[in-house]
Amino acid sequence: MADALFLQGAPVLTAEELSVLQSLGQVLRRPPGHLFMRQGEQSDFTLLINEGHVKVVAGEPPRLIAIRGPGDMVGQMAALRHQPRSAGIIALDEVVVLHVPGDDWLRFLYDHPRAMHAQLIAAHTQLDQATRKIVESDLAVERRLAKALIELADTGLGHPSADGTTLPISQRDLATFTGASIDSIKKIIRIFKVRQLITTGRQHLVIRDIANLRAIADGTHTITP
């Protein structure tokens, strides 16, 4: 029966399911820096990201946990768990979302068992990603940073420019995202800049040589002593 509900590679929401969900929610457009959800708050709405990217943060001070983009859902487990939010959600750039109230989201899931199963699969996938980050925390900072930059670029967060791919991310966010100290990240970034793999600016970073970064992330190349 599970296979009939959700097949590997199938969309989290089918076109029919998405149409129903859109009829239940309200479209919102919010600027960079907007706080959609606060860690610890007692709310149960869910958001479907239509445009833009958000960062998932947790802890005090807030630590970057993940980046979510178009097609991703955030806060979707709140209506099921009835627990305070485990993380905060902040807009990274201009974001358009579908806001669905908790009761409507819960009824939608019970009326669409395939979608409910797909959401559970997606939540488990995100847990696997978090577990992988814990395992990768033992890797050298150079490799962890390269993997983080590749992961962020692959989410579609970056914007193409004449120099490469621009990521609207700070060095402090990169430190929390990789689990490394800010001093370690700054040191590796300086080396990456000297080797012309990246350039940096205020609250952003430009990937100039993604091929070499992928080689470092894969462990087939190193540039630090």
C-alpha positions as a Markdown table, in Angstrom:
| # | Residue | x | y | z |
|---|---|---|---|---|
| 1 | Met | 0.0 | 0.0 | 0.0 |
| 2 | Ala | 2.9 | 2.4 | 0.8 |
| 3 | Asp | 4.2 | 2.1 | -2.7 |
| 4 | Ala | 0.8 | 3.0 | -4.0 |
| 5 | Leu | 0.7 | 6.2 | -1.9 |
| 6 | Phe | 4.1 | 7.5 | -2.7 |
| 7 | Leu | 6.6 | 6.4 | -5.3 |
| 8 | Gln | 10.3 | 7.3 | -5.3 |
| 9 | Gly | 10.8 | 10.5 | -7.3 |
| 10 | Ala | 7.1 | 11.4 | -7.2 |
| 11 | Pro | 6.3 | 15.1 | -6.3 |
| 12 | Val | 5.5 | 15.9 | -2.7 |
| 13 | Leu | 2.3 | 17.5 | -4.0 |
| 14 | Thr | 0.7 | 16.5 | -7.3 |
| 15 | Ala | -0.9 | 19.2 | -9.5 |
| 16 | Glu | -4.4 | 18.2 | -8.2 |
| 17 | Glu | -3.3 | 18.3 | -4.6 |
| 18 | Leu | -1.6 | 21.7 | -5.1 |
| 19 | Ser | -4.7 | 23.1 | -6.6 |
| 20 | Val | -6.8 | 22.0 | -3.6 |
| 21 | Leu | -4.2 | 23.4 | -1.2 |
| 22 | Gln | -4.1 | 26.8 | -3.0 |
| 23 | Ser | -7.8 | 27.1 | -2.5 |
| 24 | Leu | -7.3 | 26.8 | 1.3 |
| 25 | Gly | -4.5 | 29.3 | 1.7 |
| 26 | Gln | -3.5 | 32.9 | 1.2 |
| 27 | Val | -0.6 | 34.1 | -0.9 |
| 28 | Leu | 1.8 | 36.4 | 1.0 |
| 29 | Arg | 4.8 | 38.4 | -0.3 |
| 30 | Arg | 7.4 | 39.3 | 2.3 |
| 31 | Pro | 10.8 | 41.2 | 2.1 |
| 32 | Pro | 14.3 | 39.9 | 3.0 |
| 33 | Gly | 14.7 | 39.5 | 6.8 |
| 34 | His | 11.0 | 38.9 | 7.4 |
| 35 | Leu | 10.4 | 36.5 | 10.4 |
| 36 | Phe | 7.7 | 34.0 | 9.3 |
| 37 | Met | 8.0 | 31.8 | 12.4 |
| 38 | Arg | 9.8 | 32.2 | 15.7 |
| 39 | Gln | 11.4 | 29.2 | 17.5 |
| 40 | Gly | 9.3 | 28.3 | 20.5 |
| 41 | Glu | 6.1 | 30.0 | 19.4 |
| 42 | Gln | 2.8 | 28.1 | 19.6 |
| 43 | Ser | 1.4 | 28.3 | 16.1 |
| 44 | Asp | 0.3 | 25.6 | 13.6 |
| 45 | Phe | 0.1 | 27.2 | 10.1 |
| 46 | Thr | 2.3 | 25.9 | 7.3 |
| 47 | Leu | 4.0 | 27.7 | 4.4 |
| 48 | Leu | 4.5 | 26.5 | 0.9 |
| 49 | Ile | 7.4 | 28.5 | -0.7 |
| 50 | Asn | 6.4 | 29.7 | -4.2 |
| 51 | Glu | 9.3 | 32.1 | -4.8 |
| 52 | Gly | 12.5 | 33.0 | -3.0 |
| 53 | His | 14.4 | 31.3 | -0.2 |
| 54 | Val | 14.1 | 31.2 | 3.6 |
| 55 | Lys | 16.7 | 30.1 | 6.2 |
| 56 | Val | 15.8 | 27.7 | 9.0 |
| 57 | Val | 17.4 | 28.8 | 12.3 |
| 58 | Ala | 17.5 | 27.4 | 15.8 |
| 59 | Gly | 19.3 | 28.0 | 19.1 |
| 60 | Glu | 20.4 | 31.2 | 20.9 |
| 61 | Pro | 22.1 | 32.9 | 19.2 |
| 62 | Pro | 20.3 | 31.6 | 16.1 |
| 63 | Arg | 22.2 | 29.0 | 14.1 |
| 64 | Leu | 21.6 | 28.4 | 10.4 |
| 65 | Ile | 20.2 | 24.8 | 10.0 |
| 66 | Ala | 19.0 | 24.7 | 6.4 |
| 67 | Ile | 17.9 | 26.7 | 3.4 |
| 68 | Arg | 14.5 | 26.1 | 1.8 |
| 69 | Gly | 13.4 | 27.3 | -1.6 |
| 70 | Pro | 10.6 | 27.1 | -4.2 |
| 71 | Gly | 8.4 | 24.0 | -3.8 |
| 72 | Asp | 9.5 | 23.3 | -0.2 |
| 73 | Met | 7.2 | 23.4 | 2.7 |
| 74 | Val | 8.1 | 24.7 | 6.1 |
| 75 | Gly | 6.3 | 24.4 | 9.5 |
| 76 | Gln | 4.3 | 21.5 | 8.1 |
| 77 | Met | 4.6 | 19.3 | 11.2 |
| 78 | Ala | 3.2 | 21.8 | 13.7 |
| 79 | Ala | -0.5 | 20.8 | 13.1 |
| 80 | Leu | 0.4 | 17.2 | 13.7 |
| 81 | Arg | 2.7 | 17.6 | 16.7 |
| 82 | His | 0.9 | 20.4 | 18.6 |
| 83 | Gln | 4.3 | 21.4 | 20.0 |
| 84 | Pro | 6.1 | 24.8 | 20.0 |
| 85 | Arg | 8.1 | 25.5 | 16.9 |
| 86 | Ser | 11.4 | 23.8 | 16.9 |
| 87 | Ala | 13.0 | 26.4 | 14.6 |
| 88 | Gly | 12.6 | 29.9 | 13.2 |
| 89 | Ile | 12.0 | 30.7 | 9.6 |
| 90 | Ile | 13.4 | 34.0 | 8.1 |
| 91 | Ala | 13.2 | 35.3 | 4.5 |
| 92 | Leu | 16.6 | 35.4 | 2.8 |
| 93 | Asp | 15.4 | 37.3 | -0.2 |
| 94 | Glu | 12.0 | 38.5 | -1.3 |
| 95 | Val | 9.7 | 35.5 | -0.7 |
| 96 | Val | 6.2 | 34.6 | -1.9 |
| 97 | Val | 4.5 | 31.9 | 0.2 |
| 98 | Leu | 1.2 | 30.2 | 0.4 |
| 99 | His | 0.0 | 30.5 | 4.0 |
| 100 | Val | -2.3 | 27.6 | 5.1 |
| 101 | Pro | -4.0 | 27.6 | 8.5 |
| 102 | Gly | -3.3 | 24.6 | 10.7 |
| 103 | Asp | -6.8 | 23.2 | 10.8 |
| 104 | Asp | -7.1 | 23.4 | 7.0 |
| 105 | Trp | -3.7 | 21.8 | 6.5 |
| 106 | Leu | -4.6 | 18.9 | 8.8 |
| 107 | Arg | -7.9 | 18.3 | 7.0 |
| 108 | Phe | -6.1 | 18.5 | 3.7 |
| 109 | Leu | -3.6 | 15.8 | 4.8 |
| 110 | Tyr | -6.4 | 13.4 | 6.0 |
| 111 | Asp | -8.3 | 14.0 | 2.8 |
| 112 | His | -5.2 | 13.3 | 0.7 |
| 113 | Pro | -3.3 | 10.3 | 2.2 |
| 114 | Arg | -0.8 | 10.3 | -0.6 |
| 115 | Ala | 0.2 | 13.8 | 0.2 |
| 116 | Met | 0.4 | 13.0 | 3.9 |
| 117 | His | 2.7 | 10.0 | 3.2 |
| 118 | Ala | 4.8 | 12.2 | 0.9 |
| 119 | Gln | 5.2 | 14.8 | 3.7 |
| 120 | Leu | 6.4 | 12.1 | 6.1 |
| 121 | Ile | 8.9 | 11.0 | 3.6 |
| 122 | Ala | 10.1 | 14.6 | 3.1 |
| 123 | Ala | 10.4 | 15.1 | 6.8 |
| 124 | His | 12.5 | 11.9 | 7.1 |
| 125 | Thr | 14.7 | 13.1 | 4.3 |
| 126 | Gln | 15.3 | 16.4 | 6.1 |
| 127 | Leu | 16.2 | 14.4 | 9.2 |
| 128 | Asp | 18.7 | 12.4 | 7.2 |
| 129 | Gln | 20.2 | 15.6 | 5.9 |
| 130 | Ala | 20.6 | 16.9 | 9.5 |
| 131 | Thr | 22.2 | 13.6 | 10.6 |
| 132 | Arg | 24.6 | 13.8 | 7.7 |
| 133 | Lys | 25.7 | 17.2 | 8.8 |
| 134 | Ile | 26.5 | 15.8 | 12.2 |
| 135 | Val | 28.6 | 13.1 | 10.6 |
| 136 | Glu | 30.3 | 15.7 | 8.4 |
| 137 | Ser | 31.3 | 17.8 | 11.4 |
| 138 | Asp | 34.4 | 15.6 | 11.7 |
| 139 | Leu | 35.6 | 16.6 | 8.2 |
| 140 | Ala | 38.3 | 19.3 | 7.8 |
| 141 | Val | 36.8 | 22.8 | 7.9 |
| 142 | Glu | 38.1 | 23.3 | 4.3 |
| 143 | Arg | 36.0 | 20.5 | 3.0 |
| 144 | Arg | 32.9 | 21.3 | 5.2 |
| 145 | Leu | 32.9 | 24.9 | 3.9 |
| 146 | Ala | 33.2 | 23.7 | 0.3 |
| 147 | Lys | 30.4 | 21.3 | 0.8 |
| 148 | Ala | 28.2 | 24.0 | 2.4 |
| 149 | Leu | 28.8 | 26.4 | -0.5 |
| 150 | Ile | 28.0 | 23.7 | -3.1 |
| 151 | Glu | 24.8 | 22.8 | -1.2 |
| 152 | Leu | 23.7 | 26.4 | -1.0 |
| 153 | Ala | 24.4 | 27.0 | -4.7 |
| 154 | Asp | 22.5 | 23.8 | -5.6 |
| 155 | Thr | 19.4 | 25.0 | -3.8 |
| 156 | Gly | 19.1 | 27.8 | -6.3 |
| 157 | Leu | 19.8 | 30.5 | -3.7 |
| 158 | Gly | 22.6 | 31.9 | -5.8 |
| 159 | His | 22.2 | 34.6 | -8.4 |
| 160 | Pro | 24.3 | 34.4 | -11.6 |
| 161 | Ser | 26.6 | 37.4 | -12.2 |
| 162 | Ala | 29.6 | 38.3 | -14.4 |
| 163 | Asp | 32.0 | 37.0 | -11.7 |
| 164 | Gly | 30.2 | 33.7 | -10.9 |
| 165 | Thr | 27.3 | 32.8 | -8.5 |
| 166 | Thr | 26.4 | 35.3 | -5.7 |
| 167 | Leu | 25.1 | 33.8 | -2.4 |
| 168 | Pro | 23.4 | 36.2 | 0.0 |
| 169 | Ile | 25.0 | 34.6 | 3.0 |
| 170 | Ser | 27.2 | 36.0 | 5.8 |
| 171 | Gln | 30.4 | 34.4 | 7.1 |
| 172 | Arg | 28.7 | 34.0 | 10.5 |
| 173 | Asp | 25.9 | 32.1 | 8.9 |
| 174 | Leu | 28.4 | 29.8 | 7.1 |
| 175 | Ala | 30.1 | 29.2 | 10.5 |
| 176 | Thr | 26.8 | 28.0 | 12.1 |
| 177 | Phe | 25.7 | 26.1 | 9.0 |
| 178 | Thr | 29.0 | 24.1 | 9.0 |
| 179 | Gly | 29.3 | 23.8 | 12.7 |
| 180 | Ala | 32.8 | 25.4 | 12.6 |
| 181 | Ser | 34.1 | 28.5 | 14.5 |
| 182 | Ile | 33.8 | 31.9 | 12.9 |
| 183 | Asp | 37.6 | 32.2 | 13.1 |
| 184 | Ser | 38.1 | 28.9 | 11.3 |
| 185 | Ile | 35.7 | 29.9 | 8.5 |
| 186 | Lys | 37.4 | 33.3 | 8.1 |
| 187 | Lys | 40.7 | 31.6 | 7.8 |
| 188 | Ile | 39.5 | 29.2 | 5.0 |
| 189 | Ile | 37.7 | 32.0 | 3.2 |
| 190 | Arg | 40.9 | 34.0 | 3.1 |
| 191 | Ile | 42.6 | 31.0 | 1.5 |
| 192 | Phe | 39.8 | 30.4 | -0.9 |
| 193 | Lys | 40.0 | 34.1 | -1.9 |
| 194 | Val | 43.7 | 34.0 | -2.5 |
| 195 | Arg | 43.2 | 30.9 | -4.8 |
| 196 | Gln | 40.4 | 32.8 | -6.5 |
| 197 | Leu | 37.7 | 30.3 | -5.7 |
| 198 | Ile | 35.5 | 32.9 | -4.2 |
| 199 | Thr | 35.2 | 36.7 | -3.5 |
| 200 | Thr | 33.4 | 38.3 | -0.7 |
| 201 | Gly | 31.4 | 41.4 | 0.0 |
| 202 | Arg | 29.1 | 42.7 | 2.7 |
| 203 | Gln | 26.6 | 39.9 | 3.6 |
| 204 | His | 27.3 | 38.0 | 0.4 |
| 205 | Leu | 29.9 | 35.7 | -1.2 |
| 206 | Val | 30.6 | 35.0 | -4.9 |
| 207 | Ile | 31.5 | 31.5 | -6.1 |
| 208 | Arg | 34.0 | 32.0 | -8.9 |
| 209 | Asp | 35.4 | 28.4 | -9.3 |
| 210 | Ile | 32.7 | 25.9 | -8.6 |
| 211 | Ala | 34.5 | 23.0 | -10.2 |
| 212 | Asn | 37.4 | 23.2 | -7.7 |
| 213 | Leu | 35.0 | 23.7 | -4.8 |
| 214 | Arg | 33.2 | 20.5 | -5.8 |
| 215 | Ala | 36.6 | 18.7 | -5.9 |
| 216 | Ile | 37.4 | 19.9 | -2.4 |
| 217 | Ala | 33.9 | 19.0 | -1.2 |
| 218 | Asp | 34.4 | 15.5 | -2.6 |
| 219 | Gly | 37.7 | 15.1 | -0.9 |
| 220 | Thr | 39.7 | 14.7 | -4.2 |
| 221 | His | 41.4 | 18.0 | -3.9 |
| 222 | Thr | 42.8 | 20.2 | -1.1 |
| 223 | Ile | 44.4 | 23.7 | -1.1 |
| 224 | Thr | 45.2 | 24.2 | 2.6 |
| 225 | Pro | 48.4 | 23.1 | 4.2 |
